[in-house]
Every structure is written in structure tokens, then in C-alpha cells.
Amino acid sequence: MSSRTTATMRAVSPRAWGTPDVLVPVEVDRPEPGITEILVKVHAAGVNPVDWKTRAAGEFGAWGDTPILGYDVSGTVEAVGPGVTLFAPGDEVFGMPRFPEQAGGYAEYVVAPARRFARKPANIGHVEAAALPLAALTAWQALIETAGLRAGQRVLIHAAAGGVGHLAVQIAKAQGAYVIGTARADKHDFLRSLGADELIDYTTTDFAEAVRDVDVVLDGVGGPYGDRSLPVLRRGGHLVTLPDPGGLPDAERARERGIHTGWTIVEPDRHGMLEIARLVAEGRLRAEVAETFPLARAAEAHALGERSRTQGKLVLTVSTSPSGD
């Protein structure tokens, strides 16, 4: 009688919730695709603040005995489950599957619904593609779908050089908006290269005194920035807060000024992924990769992300693609 050997894969998992050093290499069973799912061989995985916040606090609850972090992935379709018509083995894809449930991006393989992915644009490699999904979807959904940003409007983007911010600058410019960003002075040349029209060094200048009559504020900082941003908005403007609902401005003050406020959290969205892929293919959107780390050094990536203001995104390299990306 023959026995079937279960295929395994490399991954990184926290042995407990806590500091970066809880992240350790592990070997786990390789998943298999179910109905409407695809198995993706991961070439690169993005690292996001939600990853290290979850690692530190375990805030999304129990994920089983071997939790695997990571939502941003780019790789090659290895196998497809029943009912999948969008992709075939060998297709290069990128996406943000399953958020906020466990997706398992810090691993050699990921299984997720096919419609959580889009084809990777041919003009970028897997490392850059893995830096895009969560942050770009956040910016797209906040600016275009929540705030309804239109051509000719003025938008103020806080933390403009960060992971979400630098993509938001480009998405707003692609929409035809006038873009104002807050960032340290040493980030200004970088942001100008992305199309920012006006920049404010928040370490020397109070943006609330320097800016007026904007239609949309994208607040990627939180805390007091919500209340401080109200005076810069026109009546009927939108303030979208990203970090947490505690950063929303006083509701009565906002109503008095005729300003729409809200907290938004990113959702898996194939339509948004297709729009992001289109902008990338057209050369109007690119991810800045601050640094890459091999999968086994995920703890170092977390430590760097937590202690510093990186310009752009951190990415884990997992498997090597045929093209070397």
C-alpha cells in the first residue's frame, strides 16, 4: 500500500505575538487550490505596517498554530482549482488576497480566490509588483472611490513619501488633480519626480497655515492631523483618514464647515487592481522600493519598518522567477 507524501514549503511565522525576533523560518504543508482558487508561487511579498502591527499585538485574533503574515504578493500561477477561467499555470499575477483574514504572503506559495489577483504588468518585475497591491489599493479606494477626486481638484496628502503616500501622489496626478504633499525636506525631490505640485516640510512649516481651499485631504498620519486639516478644506470637501477612526476630526466642527469625513480600510478589489495595473502599464504609477530582504530575514524588515520613516516600500524576495525578478 503506497502512502502519499504531502508537499511542503518554506514560510516565516511568529512563534508568538511580540517583537520582530518572534518571526522565524518554518516548513509547512503547501496549500492546494479549491474551487475558484489559484495556487501562486510567490516571487516577492510586500511588507506593510499592518503586518508588524498584527505581529506585535495579534490584533486579528487566532490564526491557528502556525500563522503566516503578509498580504502583498507577486508570483506565477502554479495550479488552478475547478471553475477558474481568468488564469492558467504560468501566468504572472499580483494581488492582495483575503485581507484582513490570513493570506499567508510570507511563504513560497499562496492559495486564494482567482479574482483577488490581476495580471502583473509586463513592464515591472515581481519585486516592484509586490510593493503595490495593499498600498495602491488603499490610495485608489480612498481618493477615487471614497472622496471622488476629479480632474482640476486640489488634494493634500499627508506623509506623501510613505508607502501609501507616494502612490497616492501618482494616482491623484493621473486623475488630473493638483497635488500638495507634506514630507521632510529631503523627500521633496523624490516627490517632485512623481509629479507633486507643491510640498510642505512639516518639520518647519505648519500646513494648516500654509494651505487653503483644498477639495480632498488624505490623512495617513492620524492623531491630531484630522482636526488640524479641517481649516484647509473647502466647504463640501472630503477628509479621508487611514490609520484609525480615532484620528477623525470632531464631527460637529466638520458638519459646521460642510466637510465630509470618514475612516476607510482597504478591501480586496479586482476592479481596483485592474486600474492599478493599467496605470503601471501606462507608465503613470510606480512603486518605490526602499529595501529588499530575503524571506528568512523578515524580522529585519519588520524592525526597519517600525523604527524608521522609509521612502516607499519594503519587500521580501521569496523565489526567483525565470526572468530573474
N, C-alpha and C positions, 0 to 999 in steps of 0.2 A: 504494500500500500504506500503510495507516494504522498509526501507532505508538501504543501505549498509554502514557499518562503515569502514572507511579507517584505516588500521593498522598503528601504529606509532612506532617510535624507538628513543632511546637516541642518541645524537651526540654532538659534540663540534664544534662551528662555531665562526669565528671572527665577532664581531658586527661592526667592521670597520677594515681597514688595519692599522697596527701600532705595538705597543709594545705587549709583551706576554699577558698582562692583558686584551687585547681585546678578548681573547678566552673564551667563556662562554658555559656552557651546554645548549642545546636546545632540543626540541622534534619536530621531523619532520616526514612526511609520509614515511613509509617503501617502498622502491622500489620493483618493480616486474620484474622478468626476461623476456626479449623479445626473439626474435629468436636468437638462438645460444648463449644465455647468461645463466649464473647461478647466483642464489642468495646465497651469502655466509654469514653465521652467523659468525661475526668476534670475535675471542677469543683474539687476540692481534694485535696491529698495530705498526709498526716501526716509529720512528721519525727521520727525516733526515734534513740536512742543507737546502735543497730546501724547506722544509715546513716552517721553520722560516724566510727564505728569502722572500718567497711568502707572508707570513703573514705580514711582515714588509713593503713590497712595493707594494703588489698586482700586481706583475710583469706579471702574466699570464692573466691579464685583467679581465673582468666581468665574474663572475661565478654565477650570479643570486642573489636573495635576501638572501639566506642562504648558503653561500659557505662552503664546508667541505673539509678540508685539509687531507693529508695522502695518500700514495701510497703503502706502505708495509703492507700486510695483511696475516694473517693465521687464518683459521677457518674451519667450517664444511658446506658442501653444504646443503642448506635448501630446495631449489627447482631448477628445471632446466626448461629452456624455450624450445620451439619447435626446433628440429634439433640437440640437444645436445646428443652426444653419448660417450663423454670422461668420464663423471662423472654422479653419481647418488646421490640422497639425502643420507646424512650420510657420504659421502667421506670427508676425511680431506685433505685440499688443502692449498697451499700458492702461492703468486704471487705478481706482480707489475702491476696492471691493469691501462690502459688508459693514462699513462704518455706521455706527460706533460699536458693532459687535466685533468679535475677534476675527481678524482677517489672516493673520499669520505671515506677514510680509518678510519677516526676518528669517527666511528659510529658503532652501533650494527649490521648493515647489509650493504653489498656492492653488487651491481649488476655490472657485467662486462662480456665480451666475455669469453667463457669457455677456449679458447686457450691462455688466458693470465695467466693461472694457471698451476701448476703441483701438483701431489700428494705430500703431506707432508711426508718426510721420517719418518718411524716409530721410529727411534732411537732418535728423538728430540721432544720436546714439542712445543706448539704454540708460546711461548714467544721467544724462540731461532729462530724458523722458521720465525717469523715476522721481526726479525732483519736482515734477509738475502737478500731478493729479490733485492732491488734497489742497495745496495752497492755491493753485489756479482755479479750482472749482469754488473755493471759498471766496476768492475775489470776484469771479464771474457771478455767482449767485447773489452776493451782497450788492455789487454795483449795478448789474444789468437787470436781474430779476427782482430784487427787493427794492432797491432805490430807483429803478427805472432810468438810469443815467442815459442821457441823449446827447447827440452832437450839439456843440455850442455851449453846453453847460460847464460850470466850474465845480471842480471836485478837490477837496482837501483830503490827503491820505496821510495819516499819522504812521510813524515807523515805516517810512516809504522804502527804506533799503533792506527791510527784513524779508523773510521767506514769502509771506503773503504780499507785503507792501510792494516789492519790486515787480511782481507780476500784476498787481492792481494798477500800477502806473501804466504799464503797457496795454492792459485791457482797456483802461479809460482812454488812452490816446487812440487806440484802434477804433473806439466808439466816436471819436471826434471831439472829446472833451478837452477843456483847459485844465491842466493838472498842476496842483500845488502840493508839495510834499514836505514833511518835517523829517529831518535827519541831521546827524552830526555833519560838520563842515567837510570832513574827509570823505564823506559818501556822496558829495554833491556832483562831482564829475561823473561818477558812475551813473547817477540818476539822470543827469542831463543826457548821457549816451542812450538812455532808454526812452527819452522824449519828454521828461518833466519840464514844464514851462517856468516854474517858479519854485524856489527852495528856501526853507527856513531852518536855520541852525537853532534847534530848541534849547541848546545849552547857553546861548547868548541872547536869544530873541523870544519874546512871548508871542506865540502865534495868535493868541486872542486879540492882541493889539495890532498885529501886522496884517491880518486877513479880514476881509469883509465880503459879503454878498456871494457866498458860495451856495451851490444848489445841493451838494451832497458832501457829507463828511464820512469817511471810513475810519473808524477808530479801532486800531489794532493794539492799543496800549491799555485802555480801561482805566479803572480808578477815577481820579478827578477829571480826566480828559473829556468825559461826556458833558458834564456841566460847563466846563471851560469852553467847549466847542459851540454851545448854543448861540452866543453873540455873533459868530462868524457866518451863520446861516441866514439865508433869505426866508421870508415868510413862505410857507409851503415846501420848504426844503426837507431833506431826509438826513437823519443821523443813524448810521448803522454801526452797532457795537459788536465786536467779535470776541474778546476774551471771556467775558462772563456777564450775566444780566446785572450784577452789582455795579457795573460801570455805566449803566443807563442814567441819563440826567433826570433831575426832578421832573416828574410827569406834569405837574401844574405849570411850572415855568415853561416847559416845552409847548403845552397847549396854548398858553398866553401868547407865545410867539408864532403859533401856527406851524409848528415843526413836527414832522413825523419821526418818531424814534422807535427803535426795535433792536432786539438781540437776535442774531442769526447763528445757526450752527450748520456746518456743511452737511450735505446729503449726497449719497451716491446718485449719479445723474448722467445717463448716457448722452442725452442731448447736450449737456454742458461739456462733456468730454469731446464730443464731435466738434463743437465750436472751438474749444481749445486746440484740438488737432488742426483745424482749419487755419487758425491764426499762426500756429507754428509753421505749417507748411507754406504759408504766405510770407514768412519771414517777419511777422509783426509781433511775435511773442517768443521769448527765450528765457530759460531758467538759468540764473547764475548759480553755479555750484561752488560753494566756499571751500569744501574739502571732501575727499572720499576716504573711506576706511574699509578694509576687508570685513566680511561678516563677523568673523571671530573677534574683531575689535569694536564691536558695537558699544561696549561700555565706554570706550574713549570718545566715541561720537556723542554719546549722551552727556558725558562730563563737559565736553567742549560746548555743546548747545546750551547747557544750563548756566555756565559761568561767563559766557561772552555774547556780545551782540554780533553775530556772524552776518556777513554780507551775502545774502542769498541762502542756499540750502546745503544741508549735509546729506551725503548719500553713502549707503553701504554697497560695495561690489560683492556679488554673490557667485554667479557663474559667468564664464566667458562665452560670449556669443561667437558664431562663426566669423563675424566681421571684426571681432576683437573689441567690441564696445564693452 
